[in-house]
């Protein structure tokens, strides 16, 4: 049981760190460091069959960031936010709240990025 609790705590910490990073990058109008975080999320999500759609969207987002395709970045961040919001409905407790916050953050970031993309 302690292992499950540690895993859940680790996931909540990972969610919190991602949310903080997105908020800071949006404030700075920068996507520096986002690719590394996206890679970590892809690895995490690939372990869950029901979350592979989000993983696929994040793969495309990573490519769009590398290509500096602003319009595609906005589109994919919006899609990732919407998919993440749906995934939050399957989660429970603090993890569900963090996933909802991540979805909201992705959607807000997409909106903010659209202003300078």
Secondary structure, DSSP 8 states (H G I E B T S, - for coil): -HHHHHHHHHHHHHHHHHHHHHHHHHHTT--TTHHHHHHHHHHHHTT-GGGHHHHHHHHHHHHHHHHT-HHHHHHHHHHHHHHHHHHHTT--HHHHHHHHHHHHHHHHHHHHHHTT-
